[in-house]
Amino acid sequence: MPTLDALTPIFRQVFDDDSIVLTRETSANDIDAWDSLSHMNLVVSLEVHYKIKFALGELQKLKNVGDLADLVDKKLARK
């Protein structure tokens, strides 16, 4: 399953919104509940789900969900 598709149920759970449809261009501006606290919940959920760790510098460079999916893929490839 492509990472972008796998991220969708995680986003829906974190943001408690089953209507979320992710694209590579989706950003925090596109999801009403995406604030700093929900962002941290998302990061932790992804780390737990994929058993990976993000560095603060990596997260600060992300512009959209496509960048996030690419980062997850990169981390999984290193495992």
Secondary structure by P-SEA (a helix, b strand, c coil): ccccccaaaaaaaaaccccccccccccccccccccaaaaaaaaaaaaaaccccccaaaaaacccaaaaaaaaaaaaaac
